[in-house]
């Protein structure tokens, strides 16, 4: 049994969690049922998304549920009559999930205590959430096969160092892609993760299409719609490619063909999120991190149409030896000059633009002269 419990509240859902729960950062295993308070933001995002994509009668699974925080919040706060199921192979987690379901009068929520891969092999769902401690690669193939046509798989990855390029060999072993250190490594890592899911789905003549994919804090999060059809799978594969970076010029390249052994990939090259989904999502006041949700939602909408790969203001400053201006003012300057430009959620000091690196640096220098 757990050594002691504390009650916390997320959104409109009350949760019993271990007293020693993680309050900041990625967290560590303690031998008790895992709960990380910092992930409340990610769960708020899941609720926002669920309110848009869930429909009546669906089967919705929180596959590695631990305390049941995400699955119970989806059942309690999304306002849809569906079959919600929570699963964790740890019996202590299953017991705690049942307590939390009762605490919120969610007696209809089903709790399983099984190995997730076995459950996915035997049953099918319209939404499958996979939030492991570390890499999700062990569960992706099973999830792709278990997901119904037009269903959604939601994946968290906290093994950020390999995806960032810190451990490229590990990244290649796990994801079949080469990662590389760069000023935009957060975006490269997310695109590698998406690309991996696309390739896994294609093995089964299925396409994986990004609905909402992002990087936050210490993790990557991908929500992808799974659709049947070899032609769709082929079309998705064609959206994979490689990313190159020349440090001396800050030049970035994104292409379906590999130009150098140093290029990162294969990875996803196109949009990270659906504009239609972003348009319908709302950061309502009942969410505990509603202010942060609203801010990032605005940035996601702003950068949704932008080309891949962002630039950091500090990166531009080091290259030109000119102090970085205020981000918003510089973005407005670029727009006034006819360029497309936006903030990016990957970096609070970053921007995306359709300008080539040489053009961006030229505008950066002209901006300082103007001042």
ABEGO torsion letter per residue (X at the ends): XBAEBBBBBBEABBBBBBAABBABEAEBBAGBBBBBAAAAAAAAAAAAAAAAABBBGBBBBBABAEAGAAAAAAAAAAGBBBBBBBBBABAAAAAAAAAAAAAAGBAABBBBBBBAAAAAAABBBABBBBBBBEBAAAAAAAAAAABBBGBBBBBBBABAAAAAGABAAAAAAAAGBBBBBBAAAAAAAAAAAAAAAAAAAAAAGBBBBBABBBBBEABBBBBBBBBBEAAAAAAAAAABBBBBBBAAAGBBBBBABBABAABBOBBBABBABBAAAAAABBBBAABAAAAAAAAAAAAAAAAAABBBEBBBAAAAAAAAGBBBBBAAAAAAAAAAAGBBBBBBAABAABBBBABBAAAAAAAAAAAAAAX
